[in-house]
Amino acid sequence: MKKISIFILSLTVVLGLSNCEEETFTLGEGPREADAAFTFEPSTDNANIINFTASNPNLNAKWDFGNGTKGEGTNATASYPNKGTYTVTLTVLNSGGSASSSQEITITEDDLSLLSSPLFTLLTGGIDGPGSKTWVMDSTEAGHFGVGPNPSSNQGDVPEYFSADPLIKKGVGMYDDQYVFTLSGFKFDQITNGNVYVNLNDDGSPGAEADFSGGYENQGDFTAFFEDQLGEQWTIKENEVDTTLTVSGKSFIGFYCGTRTFKILKLTENELSLRVADDHNPLAWYFRLVPVE
């Protein structure tokens, strides 16, 4: 009787494994080069502002406009203040892969008015000023760092869970970081001095620290080893709902929580206040920066 039971059990295991082996999974067909085709035309108001349209609206679209800025979406717009020839690249993606195509556009005249946006001037010093501005965390003032719910409650965009006292996070790798915004080419440099401060999930689950190769727990969150991020780009987008500031590559501003797009709460000559939604938790982080004098 034992031999029969063992045989039946063995047969069941074999059949089960056989059934598992029959299951196959595919990622689907990736985009072809033709899927990455795109068209472009000057805007009706300004020949230095170009509207781009991806030919296949069913794919994720990522743009490199050739002027130091990037974008996403089927329809995108880029500004070219300086005359010249620019190579624009569209990359389309789906679960099966990606495809890219490039075209050159020629801008025949300068239009420096495109660089005279008040926000650009406040962030960088402007075309009539130094054209580059360095910001740091306002660490000696109360409320320079904090956290609240995401989405915000009826109290609005405020750090209602926690608001930092002066220098409360000294020694974590955040106060010595510098953020350099340059108007020419919309260049962004993050000077880290070797480490940065990163959100650490309270429940032990992987969080933003998983994006770094080394570091250690520090004052409730995580100090990560991170080299300078140089030659990245910044982009400001204004719409009816909010104004956002995005930085490219692996760079970020202030406190890392997996997100590189920040809502601008206040931008003056002497203050840059930002809100960023946590990519791992229903939280929003707040921090205030001031320019280096």
N, C-alpha and C positions, 0 to 999 in steps of 0.2 A: 504493500500500500504506500509506503514512503517513496519507493522508486517512481510510482505513477504520479504522485503529488509533485515530486521534483521535476518530472518530465513536463507536466502541465504548466508548472510555474516557468520553466525555461522557455517553453513554447510561447507563453504569454509575453515574456520579456522580449523575445526575438521579434514577435509580431509587432509589439509596441515600438521597438527600435526601427523596424522596417517602415511603419507608418510615419514615424518622425522624419526618416530620411526622405520620404516622398514630398515633404513640404518644402517648397522653394520660394524665395523672396527675391524680387527684382526692384531696382530703383527707378526703372522707367528709362525712356530714351532721353539722352541729354540734348541740349539745344544744338542746332547746326549754325554754321557761319551766317547763313541767310537770316536766322532769327535775331542776330545782333545788328541788323541793318538799322539805320536811323536817318532822319531828315532834320534839317535845321533852317531857320530863317530869322532875319533881324526882327526885333519887335517894332511895332508901328510907331513907337515914340522915340526910339533911340537905336541907331545902327550899331552901337557898341554893346547892346544887350541882345543876346541871341537866345531864341527859344528852340529847344531840342525835343524831338519826339521819337521814341523807340517804335519800330515797326510792328513788333509783336507785344501787345499789351498784356499777354497772359504769362509773362515771365518776370521774375524779379530783375530790376534794372539798376545798375550802378554805373555812375558817370565819373570820368576823370576829364575835366574841362581843359586841361593843358595850361591853365593860368594859375595853378597852385591851389585850386579849390576842387571839391568833389560834390556829388549829389546822388540822389536816389529817386526812383520812380519813373513811370512811363514818360511823363512830361517833366521837363526840367528847364531851368533858365540860368544863364551865366552872364556875368558882366566882364567886359574887357576894356579897362580904362586906357590901356596903351596900345598903339598900333603895332602890328606884327602878325606873324603867322603862328597859329596854335594848333597842336594836334589833340583832337578830342577822341577819347576812347570810351566806347560803351561795352560793358560786360553784362550779359544776361545769364541767369542761373535758374535751375530747378533741381529737383532731387537727383536727377541723372547726371548733372555736370554743369558746365558753363561754356560759353563761346563769346568771342570778342570781335569787334571791328573798330577801325579808326578812320577818321577823316580829318583833313586840314581845313581850317577856316582862316580867312585873312581879314584883319581889321585895318582899315586904311587910314584912320585918323585917331589921334588921341582925344580922350574925353575925361580929363582929370576931375570933372564934377562928380564922376561915379565914385571917387575916393573921398568926397567931401561930406559923406553922411555924418551927422552929429555923433552917432554911436561909434563909427570908425574913429573919429577924432578923439573922443573920450577914451577909447580903449587903447589907442596906439600913439596918441600925440598929434596925429593928423599930418596932412601934406604940407602945411605951413609950419609945422613944429618938428620935433625930432623924428617922427615917423616910426618910433619904436618905444614901447613902454613896458617896464617890468613891475609885476604885481606880486605881493606876498600876503600870507594870512595876517589878519589884523589881530595878532595873538595877545597883545597887551590890553585889549578892550573886552569888556563883558559882552557875551552874545556873539562872539566871532565864529562860533561853531555850535551846531545843534541838530536836533532831530525831531520830526513830527510824523503824523500819519500820512499815508498816501493811498487814496486821494485825501486832500486836505479836508478838515472838518469845517463847520460853519464859522470857525475862528479865522479861516483864511490861511494863506501861506505863511505860517509862523512855526517855529520849533517848539511846539507845546509840550513835547515829552521831556526835552532836555535842552538847556542853554548854558554854554560853557562860561565859567569864570575865567578871568585873565590867566594866561599861561598854564591852564589846567592840564594841557596835553604836552607839556614840555618834555622833550627827550623821546618822542615817539617817531620822529622823522617827518613831521608835517610843517613845523614852523620855519625850517631853513630852506624849504622848497621855493623856487622862483618860477614865475610864469611870464614869458616874454612874448608880447604881441607886436608884430611888425606889419606895417601897412603894405609895403612892397611885397607882392606875391602872397599876401595874407599868411605870412610865415608865423609859426608858433614853436617856441622852444620851452620845454619843461626841464628845469635844472633841479635835479633831485639830491645831489650830494651823496648818492649811493643808496638811499632808502626812502620809503614813502609810508604813509599810513593808510590802512586798508580795513574795511568792515569785516568783522568776524561774527558768524552766526552764533547766537546764544545757545541753540539747541545742538550744536556739534555737527550739523550737516554742512556739506561743502558750500562755501560762499565765495566772496570776491577774492579771498586769499588763494583760491585754487588757480587763479590766473598768473601766479608768481611762482618762481622756482625755489625760493627759500625765504626764510624769515622766522619770526617768533612772536608769541603773544605778548602784548604790551598794553597795559592800562585798559583792559577790557576789549581791545581789538587786536590788530595785527600790524607789526612793523615788517614790511617786505623789502627785500633787496631789489633795487631797481636802478638801472643806469639812466643817465640823461637821455631825454627824447628830443632830438634836435631835427630841425628842418621839416616839422609837420605843418599842417595848415589849420587855420581857424575860419569859421563861417558864422555869420550872424543872419538869422532869418526873422523877419517881422511879419506878423499876421494879425488878424482881428482878435485872436484869443490871447496870444502871448508873444514874447520875443525870446528866441533861444540862441545860445552860443554853443557851437559844436567844435571839438578838436579831433584831429585825425590820428590814425595809427593806434599805437598803444598808449599814447599820451592821455593825460587827464588833468583836472584842476582840483586842488584841495585834498579831498578825501575820496578814495576809490571805492565804489560800490557796484562796479560792473557796467557803468553807464558813462558815455562821453558827450551827452547832450544836456545842457544846463539851461534852466529857465532864468532869465535875467530879471531879478526883482528890483534892482536899482543900479544904475550906472551913471556916475558923475565923474568929475575930474579927479576926485579923491576917494571914491568908493566904488567897489564892484561887489554886489551882493547877489548870490546865486542859490538856486534850489535845484537839487538833482534827485530823481526818483531811483530808489534802490532796485537793482535788477533781481534781487533774491528774496526780498521781504516787502511787505506793504508799508514801507517807510519812505520818508523823504528827508534828505540831509541838507543842511543850510550852512553856508559859510560866507564870511565877509572878508574881502581883500582890500588892500590899500597899495598905492604905488610906492616904489622905492624912490626916495628923494636923493 
